[in-house]
């Protein structure tokens, strides 16, 4: 929602008044999105960097946020009609206490609305979001709640503010700027159609949005195919990370062993499972060459192999472990998990 102040200057009103025009546009566009069946709308309401602006501008934005959030959660017919859950994404600890109270109230009053979501990024930067998610995962490993092999791009994505939202399909940046300004960098990096519009946010309308939607629809099929390919690749990366973790542990144990070569080949999975968590090396088994095997037998060329059934069991256990972590330590204030209907 960029260009509010510049629009105010353009129409010869106080720049602070431009923010009120911007909120009016948000209401109109939100109603249009709901009518079009768009389930999740995310808006960049306030960047952490905006705290560097003159104090009077920051105060104006804080007062606007308080009044409009209160209005939306208590009086908005739009929110009630479409069952919109309001979520506030960002480091809300940076906000004044009175604004934090309004934010908490808006989220609490609408947390059971599950037909659509309005994500308000306030105050937010993508770098802060990624830092927050990374810290949470590191703390999980240090607390022995996660295994290092659990940390994948998929798990990092599930630790972001948008974890209960579907993948981002379309990102629109107004005001003619051809940059994302630290907004949803991770979410928009894959299979997302990005449009830069040469108009201020208060000037944005359905007629400016329509060509964008048509261009997106022309590419929707290729986006869907790319998304499936990425998901398949992520699964392969997960599988490889589990095997690599097991191999690394085996090599470490071999290096520390003072036994002879025969005793090294007698490793069993029980010797590698002393960790309080399930160890991915339980998937790796030593296979000694059979006296009936020929020298070129493919089963003897690689003494390390994994059992497919144990692999599935490990992956299921890993999934449960990650889910438990995200539910307990991974809770993010003002971002309740929502199952859209």
Sine and cosine of phi, psi and omega as CSV:
sin_phi,cos_phi,sin_psi,cos_psi,sin_omega,cos_omega
0.00,0.00,0.93,0.38,-0.13,-0.99
-0.97,-0.23,0.55,-0.83,0.10,-1.00
0.97,-0.25,0.23,0.97,-0.04,-1.00
-0.91,0.41,-0.73,0.69,-0.01,-1.00
-0.91,0.41,-0.67,0.74,0.00,-1.00
-0.91,0.42,-0.55,0.83,0.07,-1.00
-0.92,0.40,-0.64,0.77,0.04,-1.00
-0.85,0.52,-0.70,0.72,0.03,-1.00
-0.92,0.40,-0.58,0.82,-0.02,-1.00
-0.89,0.45,-0.62,0.79,-0.04,-1.00
-0.99,-0.15,0.23,0.97,0.10,-0.99
0.88,0.48,0.71,0.71,0.13,-0.99
-0.82,-0.57,0.22,-0.98,0.04,-1.00
-0.83,0.56,0.66,-0.75,-0.06,-1.00
-0.86,0.51,-0.52,0.85,0.05,-1.00
-0.90,0.44,-0.52,0.86,0.03,-1.00
-0.90,0.43,-0.45,0.89,0.01,-1.00
-0.87,0.49,-0.52,0.85,0.02,-1.00
-0.92,0.40,-0.56,0.83,0.03,-1.00
-0.94,0.35,-0.61,0.79,0.12,-0.99
-0.88,0.48,-0.63,0.77,0.00,-1.00
-0.90,0.44,-0.64,0.77,0.03,-1.00
-0.92,0.40,-0.62,0.78,0.05,-1.00
-0.87,0.50,-0.64,0.76,0.05,-1.00
-0.91,0.42,-0.62,0.79,0.04,-1.00
-0.86,0.52,-0.71,0.70,0.02,-1.00
-0.86,0.51,-0.70,0.71,-0.02,-1.00
-0.90,0.43,-0.72,0.70,-0.04,-1.00
-0.94,0.33,-0.55,0.84,0.05,-1.00
-0.90,0.43,-0.67,0.74,0.05,-1.00
-0.89,0.46,-0.66,0.75,0.03,-1.00
-0.89,0.45,-0.69,0.72,0.02,-1.00
-0.88,0.48,-0.65,0.76,0.01,-1.00
-0.90,0.44,-0.66,0.75,0.02,-1.00
-0.91,0.41,-0.51,0.86,0.01,-1.00
-0.99,0.14,-0.06,1.00,0.02,-1.00
1.00,0.08,0.26,0.97,0.04,-1.00
-0.98,0.22,0.85,-0.53,-0.14,-0.99
-1.00,0.08,-0.50,0.87,-0.07,-1.00
-0.76,-0.64,0.81,-0.59,0.07,-1.00
-0.84,-0.54,0.79,-0.61,0.00,-1.00
-0.86,-0.51,0.80,-0.60,-0.04,-1.00
-0.84,-0.54,0.60,-0.80,0.04,-1.00
-1.00,-0.01,1.00,-0.05,-0.10,-1.00
-0.99,0.11,-0.60,0.80,-0.09,-1.00
-0.34,-0.94,0.85,-0.53,0.04,-1.00
-1.00,0.08,0.50,-0.86,0.11,-0.99
-0.84,0.54,-0.54,0.84,0.02,-1.00
-0.91,0.42,-0.37,0.93,-0.02,-1.00
-0.92,0.38,-0.29,0.96,0.07,-1.00
-0.91,0.42,-0.27,0.96,0.02,-1.00
-0.99,0.15,-0.12,0.99,0.01,-1.00
-0.95,0.31,0.22,-0.98,0.04,-1.00
-0.81,0.59,0.62,-0.79,-0.06,-1.00
-0.80,0.59,-0.59,0.81,-0.03,-1.00
-0.92,0.39,-0.57,0.82,0.05,-1.00
-0.93,0.36,-0.68,0.73,0.02,-1.00
-0.89,0.46,-0.69,0.73,0.01,-1.00
-0.89,0.46,-0.64,0.77,0.04,-1.00
-0.87,0.50,-0.69,0.73,-0.01,-1.00
-0.93,0.37,-0.60,0.80,0.03,-1.00
-0.91,0.41,-0.67,0.74,0.02,-1.00
-0.91,0.41,-0.64,0.77,0.05,-1.00
-0.89,0.46,-0.68,0.73,0.00,-1.00
-0.88,0.48,-0.70,0.72,0.00,-1.00
-0.87,0.49,-0.75,0.66,-0.08,-1.00
-0.93,0.37,-0.66,0.75,-0.08,-1.00
-0.97,0.23,-0.58,0.82,0.07,-1.00
-0.91,0.41,-0.65,0.76,0.06,-1.00
-0.88,0.47,-0.69,0.72,0.01,-1.00
-0.89,0.46,-0.67,0.74,-0.05,-1.00
-0.92,0.39,-0.67,0.75,-0.08,-1.00
-0.99,0.12,-0.36,0.93,-0.06,-1.00
-0.96,-0.28,-0.56,0.83,-0.16,-0.99
-0.83,-0.56,-0.22,0.98,-0.14,-0.99
-0.93,0.36,0.89,-0.46,0.09,-1.00
-0.92,0.39,-0.52,0.85,0.00,-1.00
-0.88,0.47,-0.72,0.69,-0.01,-1.00
-0.89,0.45,-0.66,0.75,-0.01,-1.00
-0.94,0.34,-0.69,0.73,-0.07,-1.00
-0.89,0.45,-0.66,0.75,-0.08,-1.00
-0.98,-0.19,0.06,1.00,0.03,-1.00
0.87,0.50,0.77,0.64,-0.09,-1.00
-1.00,0.01,0.82,-0.58,0.12,-0.99
-1.00,-0.01,0.80,-0.59,0.00,-1.00
-1.00,-0.02,0.80,-0.61,0.07,-1.00
-0.80,-0.60,0.61,-0.79,-0.02,-1.00
-0.92,-0.40,0.90,-0.44,-0.07,-1.00
-0.98,-0.20,0.81,-0.59,0.03,-1.00
0.63,-0.78,-0.03,-1.00,0.00,-1.00
-1.00,0.03,1.00,0.08,-0.08,-1.00
-0.94,0.35,-0.21,0.98,0.06,-1.00
-0.91,0.41,-0.29,0.96,0.02,-1.00
-0.99,0.17,-0.22,0.98,-0.05,-1.00
-0.99,0.15,0.44,-0.90,0.14,-0.99
-0.85,0.53,0.46,-0.89,-0.09,-1.00
-0.87,0.50,-0.62,0.78,-0.02,-1.00
-0.92,0.38,-0.55,0.84,0.06,-1.00
-0.95,0.31,-0.63,0.78,0.05,-1.00
-0.86,0.51,-0.64,0.77,0.00,-1.00
-0.89,0.46,-0.66,0.75,0.02,-1.00
-0.92,0.38,-0.66,0.75,0.04,-1.00
-0.86,0.51,-0.76,0.65,0.00,-1.00
-0.87,0.50,-0.64,0.77,0.00,-1.00
-0.91,0.41,-0.70,0.72,-0.01,-1.00
-0.88,0.47,-0.68,0.74,0.01,-1.00
-0.92,0.39,-0.69,0.73,-0.04,-1.00
-0.90,0.43,-0.69,0.73,-0.05,-1.00
-0.94,0.35,-0.38,0.93,-0.06,-1.00
-0.91,-0.41,0.16,0.99,-0.13,-0.99
-0.92,0.39,-0.35,0.94,0.02,-1.00
-1.00,-0.04,-0.07,1.00,0.10,-1.00
-0.96,0.29,0.86,-0.52,-0.14,-0.99
-0.75,-0.66,0.37,0.93,0.06,-1.00
-0.99,-0.10,-0.33,0.94,0.04,-1.00
-0.32,-0.95,0.30,-0.95,-0.02,-1.00
-0.76,-0.65,0.71,-0.70,0.20,-0.98
-0.93,-0.37,0.94,-0.34,0.08,-1.00
-1.00,-0.03,0.87,-0.49,0.06,-1.00
-0.95,-0.30,0.93,-0.37,0.00,-1.00
-0.99,0.15,0.96,-0.30,-0.24,-0.97
-0.26,-0.97,0.96,-0.29,-0.29,0.96
-0.99,0.10,0.57,-0.82,-0.21,-0.98
-0.57,-0.82,0.56,-0.83,0.37,-0.93
-0.58,-0.81,0.49,-0.87,0.00,-1.00
-0.91,0.42,-0.57,0.82,0.02,-1.00
-0.89,0.45,-0.66,0.76,0.04,-1.00
-0.90,0.43,-0.65,0.76,0.01,-1.00
-0.88,0.47,-0.72,0.69,0.00,-1.00
-0.92,0.39,-0.60,0.80,0.05,-1.00
-0.90,0.43,-0.70,0.71,0.02,-1.00
-0.86,0.51,-0.73,0.69,-0.03,-1.00
-0.91,0.42,-0.66,0.75,-0.01,-1.00
-0.90,0.43,-0.69,0.72,0.03,-1.00
-0.87,0.50,-0.67,0.74,-0.01,-1.00
-0.88,0.48,-0.67,0.75,-0.01,-1.00
-0.93,0.36,-0.65,0.76,0.03,-1.00
-0.89,0.46,-0.68,0.73,0.04,-1.00
-0.89,0.46,-0.59,0.81,0.04,-1.00
-0.90,0.44,-0.64,0.77,0.04,-1.00
-0.93,0.38,-0.70,0.72,-0.02,-1.00
-0.90,0.45,-0.53,0.85,0.01,-1.00
-1.00,0.05,0.10,0.99,0.02,-1.00
0.90,0.43,0.42,0.91,0.06,-1.00
-1.00,-0.05,-0.34,0.94,0.06,-1.00
-0.76,-0.65,0.48,-0.88,0.15,-0.99
-1.00,-0.09,0.57,-0.82,0.03,-1.00
-0.79,0.62,-0.54,0.84,0.01,-1.00
-0.94,0.33,-0.22,0.98,0.04,-1.00
-0.95,0.30,-0.41,0.91,-0.14,-0.99
-0.99,0.16,0.96,-0.28,0.05,-1.00
-0.80,-0.61,0.11,-0.99,0.04,-1.00
-0.88,0.48,-0.56,0.83,0.01,-1.00
-0.92,0.40,-0.68,0.73,0.00,-1.00
-0.93,0.37,-0.62,0.78,0.08,-1.00
-0.87,0.49,-0.66,0.75,0.01,-1.00
-0.89,0.46,-0.59,0.81,0.03,-1.00
-0.96,0.29,-0.16,0.99,0.02,-1.00
-0.99,-0.13,-0.02,1.00,-0.03,-1.00
-0.99,0.14,0.20,-0.98,0.02,-1.00
-0.86,0.51,-0.51,0.86,-0.11,-0.99
-1.00,-0.04,0.37,0.93,-0.18,-0.98
-0.88,0.47,-0.45,0.89,-0.01,-1.00
-0.99,-0.12,0.15,0.99,0.00,-1.00
-0.99,-0.14,0.47,-0.88,0.11,-0.99
-0.92,0.39,0.27,-0.96,0.01,-1.00
-0.83,0.55,0.55,-0.83,0.00,-1.00
-0.94,0.35,0.77,-0.63,0.00,-1.00
-0.99,-0.14,-0.63,0.78,-0.17,-0.99
-0.59,-0.81,0.73,-0.68,0.07,-1.00
-0.81,-0.58,0.80,-0.60,-0.01,-1.00
-0.89,-0.46,0.81,-0.58,0.06,-1.00
-0.92,-0.40,0.86,-0.51,0.00,-1.00
-1.00,-0.03,0.02,-1.00,0.09,-1.00
0.99,0.16,0.12,0.99,0.08,-1.00
0.99,0.17,0.07,1.00,0.03,-1.00
-1.00,0.10,0.74,-0.67,-0.02,-1.00
-0.98,-0.17,0.84,0.54,0.06,-1.00
-0.44,-0.90,0.31,-0.95,-0.06,-1.00
-1.00,-0.06,-0.22,0.97,0.08,-1.00
0.79,0.61,0.72,0.69,0.10,-0.99
0.91,0.43,0.60,0.80,-0.01,-1.00
-0.89,-0.46,0.86,-0.51,0.11,-0.99
0.75,0.66,0.74,0.68,-0.05,-1.00
-0.90,0.43,-0.67,0.74,0.01,-1.00
-0.93,0.36,-0.75,0.66,-0.11,-0.99
-0.90,0.43,-0.50,0.87,-0.06,-1.00
-1.00,-0.09,0.04,1.00,-0.13,-0.99
-0.98,0.21,-0.34,0.94,-0.05,-1.00
-0.71,-0.70,0.73,-0.68,0.10,-1.00
0.77,0.64,0.70,0.71,0.07,-1.00
-0.80,-0.60,0.76,-0.65,0.04,-1.00
-1.00,0.09,0.84,-0.55,-0.06,-1.00
-0.92,-0.38,0.76,-0.65,0.01,-1.00
-0.81,-0.58,0.72,-0.70,0.10,-0.99
-0.95,-0.32,0.88,-0.48,-0.12,-0.99
-0.96,-0.28,0.74,-0.68,-0.05,-1.00
-1.00,-0.01,0.91,0.42,0.13,-0.99
-0.41,-0.91,0.40,-0.92,0.05,-1.00
-0.96,0.26,0.43,-0.90,-0.05,-1.00
-0.83,0.56,-0.70,0.71,0.02,-1.00
-0.88,0.48,-0.30,0.95,0.02,-1.00
-1.00,0.00,-0.15,0.99,-0.06,-1.00
-0.94,0.34,0.61,-0.79,-0.08,-1.00
-0.48,-0.88,0.05,-1.00,0.03,-1.00
-0.86,0.52,-0.63,0.78,-0.07,-1.00
-0.94,0.34,-0.45,0.89,0.11,-0.99
-0.99,0.16,-0.44,0.90,-0.01,-1.00
-0.99,0.17,-0.51,0.86,-0.09,-1.00
-0.83,0.55,-0.77,0.64,0.02,-1.00
-0.87,0.50,-0.55,0.84,0.03,-1.00
-0.90,0.44,-0.70,0.71,0.01,-1.00
-0.90,0.44,-0.63,0.78,0.01,-1.00
-0.91,0.42,-0.66,0.75,0.03,-1.00
-0.91,0.42,-0.61,0.79,0.05,-1.00
-0.90,0.44,-0.69,0.72,-0.02,-1.00
-0.88,0.48,-0.56,0.83,0.03,-1.00
-0.90,0.43,-0.42,0.91,-0.04,-1.00
-0.95,-0.30,0.00,1.00,-0.12,-0.99
-0.86,0.50,-0.65,0.76,-0.04,-1.00
-0.90,0.43,-0.68,0.73,0.01,-1.00
-0.92,0.39,-0.57,0.82,0.07,-1.00
-0.89,0.46,-0.69,0.73,-0.01,-1.00
-0.89,0.46,-0.68,0.73,0.02,-1.00
-0.90,0.43,-0.67,0.74,0.02,-1.00
-0.90,0.43,-0.61,0.79,0.00,-1.00
-0.91,0.42,-0.66,0.75,0.04,-1.00
-0.90,0.44,-0.65,0.76,0.01,-1.00
-0.90,0.43,-0.64,0.77,0.01,-1.00
-0.92,0.40,-0.66,0.75,0.02,-1.00
-0.88,0.47,-0.66,0.75,0.03,-1.00
-0.90,0.44,-0.66,0.76,0.01,-1.00
-0.91,0.41,-0.64,0.77,0.02,-1.00
-0.89,0.46,-0.63,0.78,0.04,-1.00
-0.89,0.45,-0.65,0.76,0.02,-1.00
-0.91,0.40,-0.64,0.76,0.04,-1.00
-0.89,0.46,-0.65,0.76,0.03,-1.00
-0.88,0.48,-0.73,0.69,0.01,-1.00
-0.86,0.50,-0.71,0.70,-0.02,-1.00
-0.91,0.41,-0.58,0.81,-0.01,-1.00
-0.92,0.40,-0.59,0.80,0.03,-1.00
-0.91,0.43,-0.73,0.69,-0.01,-1.00
-0.90,0.43,-0.66,0.75,0.01,-1.00
-0.88,0.47,-0.65,0.76,0.02,-1.00
-0.89,0.46,-0.66,0.76,0.03,-1.00
-0.91,0.42,-0.70,0.72,0.01,-1.00
-0.88,0.47,-0.65,0.76,0.00,-1.00
-0.89,0.46,-0.65,0.76,0.00,-1.00
-0.93,0.38,-0.63,0.77,0.04,-1.00
-0.88,0.47,-0.72,0.70,-0.02,-1.00
-0.90,0.44,-0.62,0.78,0.02,-1.00
-0.90,0.44,-0.66,0.75,0.02,-1.00
-0.92,0.40,-0.63,0.78,0.02,-1.00
-0.90,0.44,-0.65,0.76,-0.03,-1.00
-0.91,0.42,-0.59,0.81,-0.04,-1.00
-0.99,0.16,-0.24,0.97,-0.08,-1.00
-0.98,0.21,0.67,-0.75,0.06,-1.00
-0.97,-0.26,0.11,0.99,-0.01,-1.00
-0.97,0.24,0.20,-0.98,0.04,-1.00
-0.98,0.18,0.03,-1.00,-0.09,-1.00
-0.88,0.48,-0.56,0.83,-0.02,-1.00
-0.92,0.40,-0.67,0.74,0.00,-1.00
-0.93,0.36,-0.50,0.87,0.05,-1.00
-0.90,0.45,-0.62,0.78,-0.02,-1.00
-0.96,0.26,-0.09,1.00,-0.01,-1.00
-0.99,-0.11,0.27,0.96,0.06,-1.00
-0.81,0.59,0.66,-0.76,0.17,-0.99
-0.84,-0.54,0.29,-0.96,-0.04,-1.00
-0.90,0.43,-0.45,0.89,0.00,-1.00
-0.92,0.40,-0.48,0.88,0.02,-1.00
-0.95,0.30,-0.25,0.97,-0.05,-1.00
-0.95,-0.33,0.21,0.98,-0.11,-0.99
-0.89,-0.46,0.54,0.84,-0.01,-1.00
-0.98,0.22,-0.20,0.98,0.01,-1.00
-0.90,0.43,0.56,-0.83,0.05,-1.00
-0.89,0.45,-0.34,0.94,0.06,-1.00
-0.97,-0.23,0.28,-0.96,0.11,-0.99
-0.88,0.48,0.68,-0.73,-0.07,-1.00
-0.98,-0.19,0.74,-0.68,0.00,-1.00
-0.89,0.45,-0.29,0.96,0.00,-1.00
-0.96,0.28,-0.18,0.98,0.11,-0.99
-0.90,0.44,-0.25,0.97,0.03,-1.00
-0.99,0.13,-0.22,0.98,-0.09,-1.00
-0.98,-0.19,0.74,-0.67,-0.05,-1.00
-0.79,-0.61,0.57,-0.82,0.10,-0.99
-1.00,0.02,0.77,-0.64,0.08,-1.00
-0.89,-0.45,0.91,-0.42,0.03,-1.00
-0.99,0.15,0.59,-0.80,0.01,-1.00
-0.87,0.49,0.76,-0.65,0.05,-1.00
-0.97,0.23,0.54,-0.84,0.01,-1.00
-0.92,0.39,-0.29,0.96,0.04,-1.00
-1.00,-0.01,-0.09,1.00,-0.06,-1.00
-1.00,0.10,0.59,-0.81,0.08,-1.00
-0.99,0.17,0.32,-0.95,-0.06,-1.00
-0.90,0.43,-0.37,0.93,-0.01,-1.00
-0.98,-0.22,0.28,0.96,0.02,-1.00
-0.89,0.46,0.79,-0.61,-0.05,-1.00
-0.90,0.43,-0.40,0.92,-0.01,-1.00
-0.97,0.26,-0.31,0.95,-0.01,-1.00
-0.99,-0.17,-0.22,0.98,-0.03,-1.00
-0.94,0.34,-0.43,0.90,0.04,-1.00
-0.77,-0.64,0.99,-0.14,-0.10,-0.99
-0.92,0.40,-0.32,0.95,0.03,-1.00
-0.99,-0.14,0.81,-0.59,0.06,-1.00
-0.53,-0.85,0.31,-0.95,0.01,-1.00
-0.89,-0.45,0.49,-0.87,0.02,-1.00
-1.00,0.03,0.79,-0.61,-0.10,-0.99
-0.89,0.45,-0.62,0.79,0.00,-1.00
-0.91,0.41,-0.67,0.74,0.04,-1.00
-0.92,0.39,-0.56,0.83,0.05,-1.00
-0.88,0.48,-0.71,0.71,0.03,-1.00
-0.89,0.46,-0.64,0.76,0.00,-1.00
-0.90,0.43,-0.67,0.75,0.03,-1.00
-0.90,0.45,-0.68,0.74,-0.03,-1.00
-0.91,0.41,-0.62,0.79,0.04,-1.00
-0.91,0.42,-0.66,0.75,0.01,-1.00
-0.92,0.40,-0.64,0.77,0.03,-1.00
-0.89,0.46,-0.68,0.73,0.00,-1.00
-0.88,0.48,-0.69,0.73,0.02,-1.00
-0.91,0.42,-0.63,0.78,-0.02,-1.00
-0.91,0.42,-0.70,0.72,0.01,-1.00
-0.91,0.42,-0.68,0.73,0.00,-1.00
-0.88,0.47,-0.67,0.75,0.02,-1.00
-0.90,0.44,-0.66,0.75,0.02,-1.00
-0.89,0.45,-0.72,0.69,-0.04,-1.00
-0.91,0.41,-0.53,0.85,0.00,-1.00
-0.95,0.30,-0.62,0.78,-0.09,-1.00
-1.00,-0.04,-0.95,0.30,-0.05,-1.00
-0.98,0.18,-0.36,0.93,-0.07,-1.00
-1.00,0.06,0.15,0.99,0.01,-1.00
-0.89,0.45,0.72,-0.69,-0.01,-1.00
-0.91,-0.42,0.87,-0.49,0.00,-1.00
-0.83,0.55,0.62,-0.78,0.05,-1.00
0.92,0.39,0.20,0.98,0.07,-1.00
-0.76,-0.65,0.88,0.48,-0.02,-1.00
-0.89,0.45,0.57,-0.82,0.05,-1.00
-0.93,0.38,0.71,-0.70,-0.06,-1.00
-0.79,-0.62,0.78,-0.62,0.12,-0.99
-0.99,-0.14,0.97,-0.25,-0.07,-1.00
-0.93,0.37,0.61,-0.80,0.04,-1.00
-0.89,-0.46,0.00,0.00,0.00,0.00
